[in-house]
Amino acid sequence: MRLTVEQLDRALARGPAPAYLVSGDEPLLVGEAADAIRAAVRAAGFTDRRVFDVDRSFAWDDLREEIRSPSLFADRRLFELRLPSGKPDKGAALIAEFVAHPPPDLVLLLVTGKLDRKTADAAWVRGIGEHGVWVTAKAVGIDQLPNWLRGRARRLGHDLDVEAARLIADRVEGNLLAAKQELDNLVLLANGERIDLELARRVVADSARYDVFQLAASAADGDAARALRILEGLRSEGREPALVLWALVRELRGLWQARERRGQRAPERGGWSQAGTPSERALARLDALSLPALLMAAARADRVVKGVASGDPWTELAGLTAALAGVLQPPRVSGRVAG
């Protein structure tokens, strides 16, 4: 069966399955799901745990022999396979064989990141879904984070105000581990009482960890407030302006190429060689963006960042970010975009 993280506890209460696959792009949720499975399996008597880190040189034949061999320390065993790539390659047949005919004294746990569509349809994954449990840990979006926090608070026996949840979500900027830590602190301090906005304001730190890709994506989506907040966070964290500009230009090139694919007129290719993949929200804004002017503004910012033109790099980056987000017209700059 295929389950979400929230559905896992109920399934574990029915007893251990022969095989589990935990996958997803949110490390905190993947780790918590794996911990819950380990605890339930151990409580059911599978006390001999073996951990295997799978890479390209992994000896699958040795694992096959381990499965066939009885344990020297316990009657029941848990074999945990960590698959960073999400692709067992030569081991796919062994996993499929195991889940089709599982030994009664062994539980198999596979932990990996998000599976692509092709891998998710592989025989070994479908086999686990049919004979075992496949747990998918989906990322929690920024818009979903307040509800996620309130649900988690309820499971901890506390009521979290809507405004308090929004404050935490705003402060951590999508960092789920930071959100969990802030909520844990609030639960301890609330002492069983309702967690309100006043308490959250006093306790919650600014735990955001900003990255340049969040900045570029937010600006391209037209979310000016978030984009400029991230830009200020990057500046305060001491990020290099050149790296911030690179991310913005990468997003611009992605939009540029998307417009070309639509058959609309766009500037000739040249200059920066990498392009981002714009979101659906960004693509919906494509016709409203003056990409040639934005690229000219980016070229101006590039000269300022390199010190060959006068101006403040962060002021230029703020103007470019606001223009890409649609709240400021890109300045008229003469000259061609240099490569």
C-alpha positions as CSV (number, residue, x, y, z in Angstrom):
1,M,0.0,0.0,0.0
2,R,1.1,3.6,-0.6
3,L,0.7,5.9,2.4
4,T,1.5,9.5,3.4
5,V,3.5,10.2,6.5
6,E,0.3,11.0,8.4
7,Q,-1.2,7.6,7.6
8,L,1.8,5.6,8.7
9,D,1.1,5.3,12.5
10,R,-2.2,3.6,11.8
11,A,-0.6,1.1,9.5
12,L,2.2,0.3,11.9
13,A,-0.4,-0.4,14.7
14,R,-1.5,-3.4,12.6
15,G,1.9,-5.0,12.8
16,P,5.0,-4.9,10.7
17,A,4.9,-5.4,6.9
18,P,7.6,-7.5,5.2
19,A,9.0,-4.4,3.4
20,Y,8.9,-0.6,3.7
21,L,10.0,2.1,1.2
22,V,10.3,5.6,2.6
23,S,10.9,8.2,-0.1
24,G,10.5,12.0,-0.4
25,D,12.1,15.4,-0.9
26,E,11.7,16.5,2.8
27,P,14.6,15.0,4.9
28,L,12.9,15.7,8.2
29,L,9.7,13.8,7.3
30,V,11.7,10.9,5.7
31,G,13.8,10.6,8.8
32,E,10.8,10.7,11.1
33,A,8.9,8.1,9.1
34,A,12.0,5.8,9.1
35,D,12.3,6.3,12.9
36,A,8.7,5.3,13.4
37,I,9.1,2.1,11.3
38,R,12.3,1.2,13.2
39,A,10.6,1.6,16.6
40,A,7.5,-0.4,15.5
41,V,9.6,-3.2,14.0
42,R,11.8,-3.4,17.1
43,A,8.8,-3.5,19.4
44,A,7.6,-6.5,17.3
45,G,10.7,-8.4,18.1
46,F,13.0,-7.6,15.1
47,T,15.9,-6.6,17.3
48,D,18.8,-7.5,15.0
49,R,19.3,-4.4,12.8
50,R,21.7,-4.2,10.0
51,V,22.3,-1.0,8.0
52,F,23.6,-1.0,4.4
53,D,24.8,2.1,2.5
54,V,24.1,1.4,-1.2
55,D,26.4,2.9,-3.8
56,R,27.6,1.9,-7.2
57,S,30.1,-0.6,-5.8
58,F,27.6,-2.2,-3.4
59,A,27.8,-6.1,-3.4
60,W,24.2,-7.2,-4.0
61,D,25.3,-10.9,-4.0
62,D,26.6,-10.5,-0.5
63,L,23.3,-9.0,0.6
64,R,21.5,-12.0,-1.0
65,E,23.6,-14.3,1.2
66,E,22.9,-12.2,4.3
67,I,19.2,-12.6,3.7
68,R,19.5,-16.3,3.3
69,S,21.7,-16.7,6.4
70,P,20.2,-17.0,9.9
71,S,21.0,-14.3,12.4
72,L,23.5,-15.1,15.1
73,F,22.0,-12.6,17.6
74,A,18.3,-12.7,17.2
75,D,15.4,-14.6,15.6
76,R,14.1,-11.6,13.7
77,R,16.1,-9.1,11.7
78,L,15.7,-5.6,10.2
79,F,17.7,-4.9,7.1
80,E,17.9,-1.2,6.3
81,L,19.1,-0.1,2.9
82,R,20.0,3.6,2.4
83,L,19.7,4.5,-1.3
84,P,20.9,8.1,-1.9
85,S,20.3,7.7,-5.7
86,G,16.9,6.1,-5.4
87,K,18.1,3.5,-8.0
88,P,19.2,0.1,-6.8
89,D,20.3,-0.8,-10.4
90,K,21.5,-4.5,-10.1
91,G,19.7,-4.9,-6.8
92,A,16.3,-4.2,-8.3
93,A,15.6,-7.8,-9.1
94,L,16.7,-8.9,-5.6
95,I,14.3,-6.4,-3.9
96,A,11.5,-7.5,-6.2
97,E,12.2,-11.1,-5.4
98,F,12.3,-10.4,-1.7
99,V,9.0,-8.6,-1.5
100,A,7.3,-11.3,-3.6
101,H,8.6,-14.1,-1.3
102,P,9.6,-12.4,2.0
103,P,11.3,-14.6,4.7
104,P,9.2,-14.6,7.9
105,D,12.1,-13.5,10.1
106,L,13.2,-10.4,8.1
107,V,11.8,-6.9,7.5
108,L,13.4,-4.8,4.7
109,L,13.4,-1.0,5.0
110,L,14.6,1.1,2.1
111,V,15.2,4.9,2.7
112,T,15.8,7.2,-0.2
113,G,15.0,10.7,-1.6
114,K,12.3,11.6,-4.0
115,L,11.8,9.1,-6.8
116,D,11.4,10.3,-10.3
117,R,8.4,9.1,-12.4
118,K,10.4,6.3,-14.1
119,T,11.8,4.9,-10.9
120,A,8.4,5.1,-9.2
121,D,7.0,2.8,-11.9
122,A,9.8,0.2,-11.6
123,A,8.9,-3.4,-10.7
124,W,10.7,-3.3,-7.3
125,V,8.8,-0.2,-6.2
126,R,5.4,-1.6,-7.4
127,G,6.3,-4.8,-5.6
128,I,6.7,-2.9,-2.3
129,G,3.5,-1.1,-2.9
130,E,1.7,-4.4,-3.5
131,H,3.2,-6.5,-0.8
132,G,4.5,-4.0,1.7
133,V,4.2,-0.3,2.5
134,W,5.5,2.7,0.5
135,V,5.6,5.9,2.4
136,T,5.9,9.2,0.5
137,A,7.1,12.2,2.4
138,K,6.1,15.2,0.3
139,A,7.6,18.6,0.8
140,V,5.5,21.1,2.8
141,G,5.1,24.3,0.8
142,I,5.2,27.7,2.4
143,D,1.5,28.1,1.9
144,Q,0.9,24.8,3.6
145,L,3.3,25.3,6.5
146,P,0.8,27.0,8.9
147,N,-1.7,24.2,8.6
148,W,1.1,21.6,9.0
149,L,2.3,23.4,12.1
150,R,-1.2,23.4,13.6
151,G,-1.7,19.8,12.8
152,R,1.6,18.8,14.4
153,A,0.7,20.9,17.5
154,R,-2.6,19.1,17.8
155,R,-0.8,15.7,17.7
156,L,1.4,17.1,20.6
157,G,-1.7,17.9,22.5
158,H,-1.7,21.7,22.0
159,D,-3.7,24.3,20.2
160,L,-1.7,26.7,18.0
161,D,-3.3,30.0,17.0
162,V,-3.6,30.6,13.3
163,E,-1.7,33.9,13.6
164,A,1.0,32.2,15.6
165,A,1.4,29.5,13.0
166,R,1.7,32.1,10.3
167,L,4.4,33.9,12.3
168,I,6.4,30.7,12.6
169,A,6.0,30.0,8.9
170,D,7.1,33.5,8.0
171,R,10.2,33.4,10.2
172,V,11.5,30.0,9.1
173,E,10.9,30.6,5.3
174,G,10.1,27.0,4.5
175,N,12.8,25.4,6.7
176,L,10.8,22.5,8.1
177,L,13.5,21.4,10.6
178,A,13.6,25.0,12.0
179,A,9.7,25.0,12.1
180,K,9.7,21.8,14.1
181,Q,12.3,23.1,16.6
182,E,10.4,26.4,17.1
183,L,7.2,24.4,17.7
184,D,8.9,22.1,20.1
185,N,10.2,25.1,22.1
186,L,6.7,26.7,22.2
187,V,5.1,23.4,23.4
188,L,7.5,23.3,26.3
189,L,7.0,26.9,27.3
190,A,3.2,26.8,26.8
191,N,2.9,24.2,29.6
192,G,-0.3,22.8,28.3
193,E,-1.9,26.2,27.5
194,R,-2.9,27.5,24.1
195,I,0.0,28.8,22.0
196,D,-1.0,32.3,21.0
197,L,0.6,35.0,18.9
198,E,2.1,36.9,21.9
199,L,4.0,33.8,23.0
200,A,5.2,33.1,19.5
201,R,6.5,36.6,19.1
202,R,8.5,36.3,22.3
203,V,10.0,32.9,21.5
204,V,10.3,32.3,17.8
205,A,13.7,33.3,16.4
206,D,14.3,34.3,12.8
207,S,15.5,30.9,11.6
208,A,15.3,31.4,7.9
209,R,18.1,30.0,5.8
210,Y,17.8,31.9,2.5
211,D,19.1,30.6,-0.8
212,V,19.5,32.4,-4.1
213,F,17.1,30.0,-5.9
214,Q,14.3,30.9,-3.6
215,L,14.9,34.5,-4.4
216,A,14.9,34.1,-8.1
217,A,11.8,31.8,-8.1
218,S,9.8,34.2,-5.9
219,A,10.7,37.2,-8.1
220,A,9.7,35.3,-11.2
221,D,6.4,34.3,-9.6
222,G,5.6,37.9,-8.9
223,D,5.9,37.6,-5.1
224,A,7.8,40.9,-4.6
225,A,7.4,41.0,-0.8
226,R,8.9,37.5,-0.3
227,A,11.6,38.1,-2.9
228,L,12.8,41.3,-1.4
229,R,12.7,39.8,2.1
230,I,14.9,36.9,0.9
231,L,17.2,39.4,-0.8
232,E,17.7,41.3,2.5
233,G,18.3,38.0,4.3
234,L,21.0,37.1,1.7
235,R,22.6,40.4,2.2
236,S,22.6,40.1,6.0
237,E,24.0,36.6,5.8
238,G,27.0,37.9,3.8
239,R,26.2,36.2,0.5
240,E,28.2,37.4,-2.5
241,P,26.3,39.8,-4.8
242,A,27.7,38.0,-7.8
243,L,26.0,34.7,-6.7
244,V,22.7,36.4,-6.2
245,L,22.9,38.0,-9.6
246,W,23.8,34.7,-11.2
247,A,20.6,33.2,-9.8
248,L,18.4,36.0,-11.1
249,V,20.0,35.9,-14.5
250,R,19.6,32.1,-14.6
251,E,15.8,32.6,-14.0
252,L,15.7,35.3,-16.6
253,R,17.3,33.0,-19.2
254,G,14.7,30.3,-18.3
255,L,11.9,32.8,-19.0
256,W,13.7,34.0,-22.2
257,Q,13.9,30.4,-23.5
258,A,10.3,29.7,-22.6
259,R,9.2,32.7,-24.7
260,E,11.3,31.5,-27.6
261,R,9.7,28.1,-27.4
262,R,6.3,29.9,-27.7
263,G,7.4,31.3,-30.9
264,Q,7.5,34.9,-29.7
265,R,10.2,37.3,-30.5
266,A,13.1,37.4,-28.0
267,P,16.7,38.6,-27.9
268,E,19.4,36.4,-29.5
269,R,20.9,33.8,-27.3
270,G,24.3,34.5,-25.8
271,G,26.0,35.4,-22.6
272,W,25.0,33.2,-19.7
273,S,24.9,29.5,-20.5
274,Q,22.6,28.2,-17.8
275,A,18.9,28.6,-17.6
276,G,16.4,27.9,-14.8
277,T,13.0,26.1,-15.1
278,P,10.3,28.7,-14.5
279,S,7.2,27.7,-12.5
280,E,3.7,27.7,-13.9
281,R,3.1,31.0,-12.0
282,A,6.1,32.5,-13.6
283,L,5.2,31.3,-17.1
284,A,1.7,32.8,-16.6
285,R,3.4,36.2,-16.2
286,L,5.6,35.8,-19.3
287,D,3.7,38.1,-21.6
288,A,3.8,40.9,-19.1
289,L,7.6,40.9,-18.6
290,S,9.9,43.1,-20.6
291,L,12.7,40.5,-20.9
292,P,15.0,42.7,-23.0
293,A,14.9,45.5,-20.5
294,L,15.3,43.1,-17.6
295,L,18.4,41.6,-19.3
296,M,19.8,45.1,-19.8
297,A,19.2,45.8,-16.2
298,A,21.0,42.6,-15.3
299,A,23.9,43.7,-17.5
300,R,24.1,47.0,-15.6
301,A,24.0,45.2,-12.3
302,D,26.8,42.9,-13.5
303,R,29.0,45.9,-14.2
304,V,28.2,47.4,-10.7
305,V,28.9,44.1,-9.0
306,K,32.3,43.8,-10.8
307,G,33.2,47.4,-9.8
308,V,33.5,48.7,-13.4
309,A,30.4,50.9,-13.0
310,S,29.4,53.2,-10.1
311,G,26.7,52.2,-7.8
312,D,25.8,49.9,-4.9
313,P,25.5,46.2,-5.8
314,W,22.7,45.5,-3.4
315,T,20.7,48.5,-4.6
316,E,21.0,47.3,-8.2
317,L,20.0,43.8,-7.1
318,A,17.0,45.1,-5.3
319,G,15.9,47.1,-8.4
320,L,16.3,44.0,-10.6
321,T,14.4,41.8,-8.2
322,A,11.6,44.3,-7.9
323,A,11.4,44.7,-11.7
324,L,11.3,41.0,-12.3
325,A,8.6,40.7,-9.6
326,G,6.6,43.3,-11.5
327,V,6.5,46.1,-8.9
328,L,9.1,48.3,-10.6
329,Q,9.7,49.1,-14.3
330,P,13.2,48.0,-15.3
331,P,15.4,51.1,-16.0
332,R,16.2,52.1,-19.5
333,V,19.8,51.2,-20.1
334,S,21.5,51.8,-23.4
335,G,23.9,49.3,-24.9
336,R,23.8,45.6,-25.7
337,V,23.9,42.7,-23.2
338,A,27.5,41.5,-23.1
339,G,28.4,37.9,-23.1
